Amino acid sequence: MTSPKTDAEPTARSLSRILRGIAYSDRASGLLMMACAALGLLLMNIPLTAAPLHHFSEISVGIPWTNIVLPISEWAQDGLLTVFFLVVGLDLKQELTTGSLANPRKAAVPMLAAVGGMIAPPLVFLAVTGIFHANGAVPDFSVIERGWAVPTATDIAFSLAVLALFARGLPGAIRAFLMTLATVDDLLGILLIAVLFSSFGQWYWFVGLVACAVAWYFLCRLRKVPWVLVGALGLLTWVMMFEAGIHPTLSGVLVGLLTPSREMHGEATPRAERYHDRLVPVSALIALPIFAFFATGISLHGMSVAVLASPLVLGLVLALVVGKPLGIMAVSWAAVHFGRLKLADGLRVRDLIGLACACGIGFTVSFLIASLAFNGSIFTGEARLAVLLGSLISAAIAGIVFSWQSRVFASRRNLQQ
């Protein structure tokens, strides 16, 4: 007779394979996050579930022996999202060392395109809201203009999901371009959060933060890494970052960048790469879906259809849908035609249109910046709604363009055969 333990082992392994498959699939992980976002929006607007969900999200939880007490909704943002930023930090470290960013000349066009994609959206946003202000429709312009940084971010998970769903026939160089662009975009977004949304605390917290960083640097380079100690050190780094007045999710980026990205002690792969691969399921299956659920928990009660025409919503939607692709395409075109830089073999600037539209999907980091920019004011809900709408419109346009481009590339290949 087979023991229950023996029966359970294949089932557990099978479930593990399925979950890892979802986590590592751009398409599946993106759809999971979208489903959680839709669920959060739905439950917050059903009378039966809205009040309990709001009450649950406001339950305060603190860290023992500290004065840090946050509601559950903020733990999803400031706590769980740290795992996502740790994955970003590890990925950045590997890319800067041995990946697409190790050779700046080869990555020059997508790197410059990322800069263009971060400059144009704020300009579009400020232009749209400025027109409303000039006509007297925005009396509190000094508050509205705080949202200029919201549309600067690209959500790499969703943009890759759209690419995977609709661009199966496109060359791999387009995905590589998007990955490089999104990686630089992440780096710029991290710097933006650090500069704009930090209110520095007492000097001794920075001393503690530096001490944690140094300890992490050396612990992660030992032949046998003491994981219990490393985990405790990671939590301590988060606390130090929080108390120092820097957004605590950036502690993930800090320790990620300090992790070794070359083989050592006879290992077959770099530690940054291995840690990244191990954390992807935690980020894709737990951290990002839960964050998406709470971030889109926007109550539409009291909002009329007129909110869709508000200066803030229109400005952010147009910044994502128009500004993002406009900045990417304009800078890419200028880099190729005037800067004498080259795209990957077989690619032309026009082939980047679908990719540029997909970069208008802001979502994760845009939601975070919206929360930080408006800090719980009445504009936070409007800003999040605008990010959701702008991201959905960008995804729809990108899907249409990708599908069309796939047919064009398929026809081109058939003619060459």
N, C-alpha and C positions, 0 to 999 in steps of 0.2 A: 504493500500500500504506500502510495506516494505521500510524503509528509507535506503539511500545509506550507512549510517554509520553502520546500523545493518547488511547489506549485507557484508560490508567490514570486520567486526570483525571476523567472522568464517574463512574467507580467510586468514586474517593476522595470526590468531592462527594456522591454518593449515600450512602456510608457515614457521612459527616459529618452529613448531614441525619437519618439514622436515629438516630445517637447523640445528637444534640441533641434529637430528638423524645422519646427515652427520658428524657433529663436533665430536660426541662421538663414531663414528664408526671408528675403526682402519683402516679398509679396505677403506671406503669411503673417509676419510680425507687424507689418504696416496695417493690414486688415484687422488684426487683433486690437491694435491701439485705436483705430477708428471706431471699432465696435464698442470699446470701453468709453470713448468720448461721447458717442451717440447715446449710450446707456446713461451716462452721467447727466446729460442734457435732458433726456426723457424723464428720469426719475425725479429730477429737481422741479419738473413742471407738471407732475401728476399730483393732485391734492392728497391722495392717500400716502404717498411716499415723500413728498417734498419736506414736510415738517420733521419727520424722523431723520431724514438724511441730513438736513441742515443742523439738527441738534447733534447728531453723531459727529459731523465735521467740526463742530465747535468744542467738542470735548477736549480739555487740556491735558497734555501729557508732558512730564518734565524729566530731565536727566538727574539722577541722584547726585548729591554733593555739588550741584551747580544751581545757578539761578535761572537756568534756561527752561522755560515752560511755554509750549506752543500748542495751538489747537491741531487736531489730527489733519485737517486740510493743509496746514502749513508744514507739518511733518512730511506730507506727501511731496510738497514742493522743495523744502529746504533739506529734508533728510533723504528720502528715497531718490530724489533727482541727483544726489551726490554720486550714487552708483553709476548713473548715466554719464556724468561728467568724468568719473574715474575711467570709464571705458573710452571716452573721448580723449582723455589725457594720455592713456596708454597707446591709443591709436596714433595720436599726434607724435609721441616720442618715437614710435617705430617708423612712421612716415618720414620724420625729419632725419632719422639716422640711416635707414636703408631703403625707404619707400619712395613714393612719387615726389616727395619734397626734398629728397637728398640731393637732387640735381636741379637747382632752381631754373636753369636755362630750359630744360625739357618741360618743366612745369610752369613756365613763365606765363603762358596765355591763360590757363585756368586760374592761376594765382591773381593775375591782374583783373580777370573777369570777376573774381570774388570781391575785389575792392570796388569795382564798378557796381556790382550788385548790392553793395552796402551803402554806396553814396547816393545813388539815384532814388531809392524809395523814400528816404527822409525829405529829399527835395520835392518829390511829388506830394508827399503828405503836407509839408509846410505850404506849398503852393495852393493846394486845395483848401486847406483850413484858413490860409491867409485871404483867399478870395471871399470866403464866408465872413471873415472878420471885417474885411473892408466894407462889406455890405451891411454890417451891423448885426449879423446872425450869430456871432460868437463873442459875447461880452466878456467871457472869462478865458480869453485866448492864452493867457499866461499858464493856465492849468492844462488846456488842451494840447499846447505845444510840447508838453512833457512826453507825449506819445511818439515823438519823432523816431526814437530808437526801436520801437516795437516791430516795424516791418523790415528791419535789417537782417533778420536771421533766416536761414534755410533749414528746414527739418530734413536731415539726411535720410531718416528711416522712411518717411512718407514719400519723399521724392524718388528714392530707389524702389519703393513699392510700386509707384505709378510706372516707373521705367520697366520693371519686371512684368507688369500686367499688360502693357500696351506696346512695348518696343522689342519684342522678341526677335524681330528680323533685322535690328540695327546692329552695326559693328560694335565690338567690345570697346573700341576707343571712346565711344560716347559715354559709356559707364565709367571708364577710367577718368575722363574729363570731369564728370559730375562728382566722382569721389574726391578728386583733388580739389575742385572748387569748394565742395562742402566742407572739406577738412580745413581749408584756409578760412572759410566762412566761420566755422566753429571757433578757430583761434581768435579771429577778430571779434566775434561775439563775446568770448570770454574776457578779452581786454576791455570791451565796452562795458560789461557788467562790473568789472573790477573798478573802472575809472568813474562811472556815473553813479553807481549805487553802493558806494562804500562811505561810511561815516566813521572815520578812524577813532578807535578807543585809546585806552591807556597804553603807554609804551611797553609795559611789561608783558602784555599779551603778545606783542610782536616778538619779544625775546623768546617767549615760550613757543611761538610758532616756528621760529628759526631753529630752536632746539629740536622740535618734533621733526622738522624737515631733515636736519642733519642725521638724527637717529634713524629715520626711515631710509635715508640714502645708504647707510652702512648695514642696517639689518637686512635689506633686500639684496645685498651682495655677499652675504655669508653663504658658505657651502650648503648648510642646512638652515633654512629660514624658520625662525621660531614664530609660527603662525598666530598663536594665542597672543604673544607680545605685539606682533605686527597689527593684529586686529584692534587691540587696546590702544595702540599708538595712533591708528587711523581715526578712532573715535576722539582721542585727545586732540588731534590735529583739527578735526571738525570744530570742537569746542573752542580751541584757541582762535580759529578763523572767525567764528561767530562773535566771540568776545572782543576781537580786534576791530570789529566793525566792517569786515569784508564779507561779502555774501558767502555763507558756509559751503555751498555746493562747489565753490572753486577749490576747496581743499582736495576734492577728487582729482582735479586737474593738476594741482601741485604735486601730489604723491605719484600720480601717473607719469609726469614728466621726469621725476627723480628715479624711476624704476629702470634698471639696466635693459638696454635694447640690443645688446650684442651677446653672442654666446659666451658663457663663462663656466668654469669648473667642469669642462668636458661635456656640457649639455648640448643636445642636438639643435635646440631652438632657443631664441632669446626669451628671457623671462617676461618682458613686456608683452610679447606676442602671446605667450602661454597664458598669462594672467588675463589678458584681453579676451581670449577665446573662452576661458572659464567663466568670466563675468558677463559675457554677452547674454546667456540665458536669463540671468538674474535681472539684467537691465531690460531686456526685451519682453520677458514674461511677467515680471513683477513690478519693477520700478516705473517704467514708462506707462503701462496700462493703468496702474493705480493713479499716477499723476494725471493722466489724461481724463480719467473718471472724475476726479475732483476739480480739475482745471476748467472743464466744460460744464460743471454744475452751476449753470447760470440760470437764475430765475427770470423768466420772461414776464412774470406777473407785473403789471403796471407799465410794461413797455408796449407801445403801439407800433403799428406798421411804420409810422413816421420816423421811428428810431433808425430805420434803414437809410433814411435820407439825412441823418444828423451829420454835422461836419466831421466829427471824430470817426464815425463808422465809414463814411464815404472816403475820407482821407486815407484811412488804413487799408481799406479794400483796394482802392486804386493804386496805392503804394505797392501792395503785394502783387496785384494782377498786372499792372502796367509798369510800375517803376522798376521792379526787380528784373524782369526780362529785358527791359529797355537798357538798363545799366550794363547788364552782362553782354548783350549783343553789341552795344556801342563800343565798349572797351575791347571786346574780342576783335571786332572789325578794325578798330584803330591799331591794335597791337599787330595784327597780321599785315595790314596794308601800309602802315606808316612806321611801325616799330620793327618791320622785317622779321618778326617772329613766326614760327611755324606751328601749325597744328599737326596732329598725328597723321600718318600717311592715309590717304583716302578720305580725309575729312575736309569739308569746306565750312566757312563761317555759317552759311545758311543751314547746315546740318545741326547747328546748335540751338535752333529755335525751340524745339520741343523741350530740350534740356533747360533752357532759360526760363520757359514757362513753369516747369516743375519746381524751379527754385523759388517760385512765389508761394510755395507751401511753407508757411512759417511755423505754425503749430507749437511744438514743445518749447523752444527757447523764446519764441514770440509771446507765448502765454506767460512765461516767467518774467520777461521784461515788462509786460503789461501790468502784472501784479506789483512789480517794483516801482514802475513809473507813477502809478496812480495810488498805490499804497492803501487799498481798501476803500477808496472814495467811490462815489456813484458812477464814475467813469470807468471803473475796472470792468464791470459787466459789459458795458458797451464795447470796450476795447477787445475783450475776449470774444465777444460775438463777432466783431469785425474780423478778427484773426481767423475765426472758424469759417466765416463766409468767404473771405479772401483766399484761404487755403483750399476750400472746396472748389471755388471757381477756377483757381490756378490748376488744380488737379484735373478738372474736367477739360480745360483747354489743352493741357499737356497731353492728356490721354488721346484727344482727337488728333493733335499734331503728330504724336508718336505713331499712331495707327496709320496715318497718311504717309509719314516718312518710311515706315516699314514696307508699305506697298511700293513706294518709289525705289527703295534699295533692292527689293525683290525683283522688280522689273529690270533694274540696272544689271543685277547679277545674271538674269536670264539672257539679256542681250549679249553679255560678255561670254556666255557659254557657247 
